[in-house]
Amino acid sequence: MMDRMNKRWIVVVVIWAAALAINYWNISEMYQIREAREQKVFLTMDEQFLRAHSEEISESLKKREAFFHSAEALNLGLLTVENELGALAAQYDLTEVDVRSLLDQDTGGSIPVVLTCEGSLKKVVECLEAMRRDHAYVPVTKVTIEIEGRGAPAKCGVRLNYRYRIVRPETQT
């Protein structure tokens, strides 16, 4: 009689164990399905956002790239910037133009550059505005202007921060 009772209990335990195992498997499948649905919803929302704002995103990326000058080597980049700044100063009839880079203060992504020149105050301001507008990768950090008398040319010292990014020729676009 006890043997029969033990067999019945074993059958009950096996049935309950199978029911619990199937229930656990079912719950884990439900969680996987829920996670997949949530991921699909997020991906759909991301795709809709990208479609709706693709122009603004690409425009922002272009603006961001304008804040750095891409060069194959630091010396080439500095030479390019010095030539561009000298040409810009000459375009605004500024004289005594000198562009120097302070290589000893390289921070691994930007180098201070000093531009000194002489000219009328109006031309100096126009040149600074053109520099801000057309050369975003050399933002002005400090400006000193000295005028010795009425009608005398303004002596200008501009400290710039040349921001660069070294690129390989095949990665440059």
WOSUL-V206778 format. One record per pair of residues at least 24 apart in sequence whose C-alpha atoms are under 8 Angstrom apart, sorted by the first residue. I is the first residue (numbers start at 1). GAP is how many residues later the second one is. D is the distance in whole Angstrom. If there is no record, write none. Layout:
i | gap | d
I | GAP | D
I | GAP | D
This chain:
i | gap | d
66 | 69 | 8
66 | 70 | 6
66 | 71 | 6
67 | 69 | 5
67 | 70 | 4
67 | 71 | 8
67 | 96 | 7
68 | 68 | 8
68 | 69 | 5
68 | 95 | 5
68 | 96 | 5
68 | 97 | 6
69 | 68 | 6
69 | 94 | 6
69 | 95 | 5
69 | 96 | 6
70 | 94 | 6
70 | 95 | 5
70 | 96 | 6
70 | 97 | 6
70 | 102 | 8
71 | 93 | 7
71 | 94 | 6
71 | 95 | 5
71 | 96 | 6
72 | 94 | 5
72 | 95 | 5
72 | 96 | 6
72 | 97 | 6
73 | 93 | 6
73 | 94 | 8
74 | 90 | 8
74 | 92 | 7
77 | 87 | 7
85 | 30 | 8
85 | 46 | 8
88 | 39 | 7
88 | 43 | 8
89 | 28 | 8
89 | 38 | 6
92 | 31 | 6
92 | 32 | 8
92 | 34 | 8
92 | 35 | 6
93 | 26 | 7
93 | 30 | 7
94 | 24 | 6
94 | 25 | 5
94 | 26 | 8
94 | 29 | 7
94 | 30 | 7
95 | 24 | 6
109 | 54 | 6
109 | 55 | 6
109 | 56 | 7
110 | 51 | 6
110 | 52 | 5
110 | 53 | 4
110 | 54 | 6
111 | 50 | 6
111 | 51 | 5
111 | 52 | 7
112 | 47 | 7
112 | 48 | 6
112 | 49 | 5
112 | 50 | 6
113 | 46 | 6
113 | 47 | 5
113 | 48 | 6
113 | 49 | 6
114 | 43 | 7
114 | 44 | 6
114 | 45 | 5
114 | 46 | 6
115 | 42 | 6
115 | 43 | 5
115 | 44 | 6
115 | 45 | 8
116 | 39 | 7
116 | 40 | 6
116 | 41 | 4
116 | 42 | 6
117 | 38 | 6
117 | 39 | 5
117 | 40 | 7
118 | 35 | 6
118 | 36 | 5
118 | 37 | 5
118 | 38 | 6
119 | 34 | 5
119 | 35 | 5
119 | 36 | 7
120 | 32 | 8
120 | 33 | 5
120 | 34 | 6
121 | 32 | 7
121 | 33 | 6
124 | 30 | 8
124 | 32 | 8
137 | 24 | 8
137 | 25 | 6
137 | 26 | 5
137 | 27 | 7
138 | 24 | 4
138 | 25 | 6
